[in-house]
Amino acid sequence: MTTESGDAPEDRQTISDRHADTAAEVVPDQLGLYIGGEWVESASGETFETRDPTTGDVLAELQAGNADDVDRAVTAAQTAFDEEWKQTGPAKRQKLLETIADRISANREAFAQLETLDNGKPINEARADVYLAAEHFRYFAGVTRSLEGETVPSDGPRQIQTVHEPFGVVGQIIPWNFPLLMASWKLAPALAAGNTIVLKPAEETPLTALKLMAEIDDVLPDGVVNVVTGFGPDAGEPLTKHSGVHKLAFTGSTEIGKQVMKNAADRVADVTLELGGKSPLVIFPDANLKKAVAITNIAIFYNTGECCTAGSRLFVHKDIAEEFLEQLTETAESLTIGDPLLDDTRMGPKVSTEQVERTLSYVEKARDAGATILTGGAAPEDDALEAGSFVSPTLITNIDHDHEAVQEEIFGPVLEVFEWDDYDEMMALANDVDYGLAAGVVTDDLTKANKAARDLEAGTVWVNQYNDFPDGMPFGGYKQSGIGRERARETVYHYTQTKSIDISLR
Ligand code: ADP
């Protein structure tokens, strides 16, 4: 592993100074709750801090929202829906979504730097997120105009037509791994469909959602989007229980997703859930090794492994396993790990010290069970990174597929590798987890690729690539990875309810 970015070795002070200078430029001045178009304090007066995971320093103090704040935000969203948004037609909504996209693009670098400070992701990956977030608004700006109903053929003297109407107020809860991008995945389709929103960002990474509100304050009518920052149980849970919220969309852990669904069930509110994953990546014996290693690298080390789609269980054919593992280990050890604000950095810190502990505890359990840690499994040995939440790229072999480190989502740069010989046995193992979010296949044999893609129990299967997210391609989970599909035309329908109008022609 390389821990030096650029020409000269970094020291702790250099990194700390760079982060402090960047924070002074890009951390927004307005950091209240954003309710009804106003920046307000939390009802309790309580605040919390968000930290820079590279330096451990406090980045900003935020308002800690609670049930009273959620209630205020829902009221503001309902008022905005009734008084203005309900009458705002698709052409107008399209233009507004395009303007939001333009505002994101116009502030591209500041958004990227802010995301890197708050989340720790490498600046180039943050830039990619910002680009994708803007494109997502553009995609749904287009979809806004295609929300057509149907005329239903029927015997008898009647005319049946359907219209797709918004729910009104929707509640959206997002995680910390792609803060701005997840906000765009939630906001864009909900707005396209004509809803108003109360959004709760993750407590670890609230800054880019607030910056987005600051940038679009003059774009949307007051109260159309409201943001309540705060902790899950205090600000998230009341949103899931609020009787004025008719649709919930949640991205996060399966454990909390189940609670969200239970709370929604109590009042029969609609839910979209995008939850955890433990995705398999299958390498066939004919695979080009260099390509297979590059794809694996993207599958498990992109965003420091903090992707719900992370290809974290790898099944490599035994004929090529030795050479593949040699090359993969070499790649993992040569990834530049360091200050994520530097262009050369390929892996930054994890989002928090808690997440480091969680990741390393799984590695420990694997080690205790006799697994081989081929590389990594600890923080990098580099004084300059000591204050940050870093974990080295980790490869594990000789581990039982039933082990909890294999069955559970680690959400870090940790890959478990299995060798296979018999296709059916391999596929049975590949599918032997509770999750089914994504999967990958690497082979130049089209028949094998297609068969594997059909056999894999996953909402998305990537062939000869991984973590590709073109707008319009539905994304969501099989099994306990979720309900509903995001990012696609069908998503906008998840934010509407169908009304049938049956007119007698007698
Ligand atoms: P992670 O463990 O990766 O942080 P979580 O599922 O806990 O994932 O968090 C995802 C989002 O859900 C965050 O915005 C968090 O604040 C929120 N959250 C956590 N607990 C709850 C809860 N009980 N009800 C609603 N939202 C919650």
Boltz pocket constraint, residues with backbone or C-beta under 6 A from the ligand:
constraints:
  - pocket:
      binder: B
      contacts: [[A, 173], [A, 174], [A, 175], [A, 176], [A, 200], [A, 201], [A, 202], [A, 203], [A, 230], [A, 231], [A, 232], [A, 233], [A, 235], [A, 236], [A, 237], [A, 238], [A, 240], [A, 251], [A, 252], [A, 253], [A, 254], [A, 256], [A, 257], [A, 259], [A, 260]]
      max_distance: 6.0
